[in-house]
Amino acid sequence: MSYNTFGRVFRFTTWGESHGPAIGAVVDGCPPGLALSETEVQPFLDKRRPGQSRFTTQRQEPDQVRILSGVFDGKTTGTPISLMIENVDQRSKDYSEVANAYRPGHADYAYDAKYGFRDYRGGGRSSARETASRVAAGAVARLVIPEVRIRAWVEQIGHSPILYSRFDETEIDNNAFFSPDATAATEWERLVDAARKDGSSLGAVVVCEAYGVPAGWGAPLYAKLDSELAAAMMSINAVKGVEIGDGFAAALATGEGNADPMRPGEDGPEFLANHAGGIAGGISTGQPVRVRVAFKPTSSILTPVETIGRDGEATEIRTKGRHDPCVGIRGVPVVEAMMALVLADQKLLHRAQIG
Ligand SMILES: Cc1cc2nc3c(=O)[nH]c(=O)nc-3n(C[C@H](O)[C@H](O)[C@H](O)COP(=O)(O)O)c2cc1C
């Protein structure tokens, strides 16, 4: 089986490789009649686009999206929506060392072990170029859930966290790190610069919240909203951990400390805390849905690492080429897109069962 498709009712399939002519997504199951043009999609791709600061890869991709199908007279028709983004700044010769030896931590060895051979140029299908396709599909998903507002930010780079006492949502789009804490962003400039100069890389934690999700989306047991979100976030390149609400910290709490007490409010129940991350029994409670996502450090680094070649012989690899020194930064719009894609699917599933 080959898994390139995600979703149940609102489904998308991504295609393409890092150094092929183009990448893209096909969105199927989108309701008809939603106003859609490239203008709705492009701003999200612009947020993820590489080469916008010295803290991301210097590959220059305009990431201009073209909608090839599924739209007529500016509205979705209910038929498959094909979104295409051309690759224009490939430099395949940078990848000669990756052709012959495996980057520890990257997908090179696992792809060879599974498929017998791989497109090593830019990491081929395992490259996070693919995440541009998700971001494009996510922009379409947002049209299905206009009642929901989604916001993600970087909470930590390496060992350096933001301070929530300095949290300012308007700051997130004002710095190169999607940081809600301007002081942390200044500190991260120094950290990421130093990592890059040392030929190293850093991990990051991204937090995403969705506001306006009504109570009732999701399903018990085998398709809990928690598990759908975890699967979506874990499917993003370099993600190694996902928490819903308090996540692992909930294991350290007591029952009373972890409760989200309720009171009658003017428009239904009022919650006094949100340890559950807006989900109980696999179903949304009407509170903000909150996810934390751990990104590992970039595995393509200039520091030499012990490895083996395709011939099985011991060697060492220093990965040249243009790489993100901290992939979690550009992970922010990808996490937001996956949140939108899951919630759009859950809204349509809820409507299918409950009406
Ligand atoms: C936005 C984004 C950008 C990335 N850029 C790079 C990169 O420049 N170099 C690299 O080695 N990995 C990069 N990655 C991570 C790899 O794609 C990923 O580690 C690889 O596909 C192996 O998959 P895994 O880490 O999920 O096991 C990036 C990931 C994301 C989300």
The ligand as an SDF file (V2000), in Angstrom:
LIG
                    3D

 31 33  0  0  0  0  0  0  0  0999 V2000
    9.0910   22.8100    6.8550 C   0  0  0  0  0  0  0  0  0  0  0  0
   10.1230   21.7130    6.9180 C   0  0  0  0  0  0  0  0  0  0  0  0
   11.3590   21.9160    6.3250 C   0  0  0  0  0  0  0  0  0  0  0  0
   12.3360   20.9130    6.3620 C   0  0  0  0  0  0  0  0  0  0  0  0
   13.5600   21.1540    5.8140 N   0  0  0  0  0  0  0  0  0  0  0  0
   14.5380   20.2150    5.9080 C   0  0  0  0  0  0  0  0  0  0  0  0
   15.8490   20.4720    5.4050 C   0  0  0  0  0  0  0  0  0  0  0  0
   16.1270   21.5620    4.8830 O   0  0  0  0  0  0  0  0  0  0  0  0
   16.7710   19.4860    5.5230 N   0  0  0  0  0  0  0  0  0  0  0  0
   16.5060   18.2800    6.1160 C   0  0  0  0  0  0  0  0  0  0  0  0
   17.3680   17.4220    6.2110 O   0  0  0  0  0  0  0  0  0  0  0  0
   15.2610   18.0250    6.6100 N   0  0  0  0  0  0  0  0  0  0  0  0
   14.2850   18.9550    6.5180 C   0  0  0  0  0  0  0  0  0  0  0  0
   13.0340   18.6780    7.0200 N   0  0  0  0  0  0  0  0  0  0  0  0
   12.7920   17.3750    7.6680 C   0  0  0  0  0  0  0  0  0  0  0  0
   12.8140   16.1830    6.7190 C   0  0  0  0  0  0  0  0  0  0  0  0
   11.9070   16.3750    5.6530 O   0  0  0  0  0  0  0  0  0  0  0  0
   12.5020   14.9150    7.4930 C   0  0  0  0  0  0  0  0  0  0  0  0
   13.3370   14.8030    8.6070 O   0  0  0  0  0  0  0  0  0  0  0  0
   12.6850   13.6790    6.6220 C   0  0  0  0  0  0  0  0  0  0  0  0
   11.6720   13.6290    5.6500 O   0  0  0  0  0  0  0  0  0  0  0  0
   12.6490   12.3580    7.4030 C   0  0  0  0  0  0  0  0  0  0  0  0
   11.3800   12.1770    7.9590 O   0  0  0  0  0  0  0  0  0  0  0  0
   11.1210   12.1090    9.5290 P   0  0  0  0  0  0  0  0  0  0  0  0
   12.0200   13.1350   10.1550 O   0  0  0  0  0  0  0  0  0  0  0  0
    9.6840   12.4390    9.6790 O   0  0  0  0  0  0  0  0  0  0  0  0
   11.4840   10.7190    9.9770 O   0  0  0  0  0  0  0  0  0  0  0  0
   12.0520   19.6670    6.9990 C   0  0  0  0  0  0  0  0  0  0  0  0
   10.7930   19.4750    7.5930 C   0  0  0  0  0  0  0  0  0  0  0  0
    9.8320   20.4870    7.5700 C   0  0  0  0  0  0  0  0  0  0  0  0
    8.5100   20.2720    8.2220 C   0  0  0  0  0  0  0  0  0  0  0  0
  1  2  1  0
  2  3  1  0
  2 30  2  0
  3  4  2  0
  4  5  1  0
  4 28  1  0
  5  6  2  0
  6  7  1  0
  6 13  1  0
  7  8  2  0
  7  9  1  0
  9 10  1  0
 10 11  2  0
 10 12  1  0
 12 13  2  0
 13 14  1  0
 14 15  1  0
 14 28  1  0
 15 16  1  0
 16 17  1  0
 16 18  1  0
 18 19  1  0
 18 20  1  0
 20 21  1  0
 20 22  1  0
 22 23  1  0
 23 24  1  0
 24 25  2  0
 24 26  1  0
 24 27  1  0
 28 29  2  0
 29 30  1  0
 30 31  1  0
M  END
$$$$
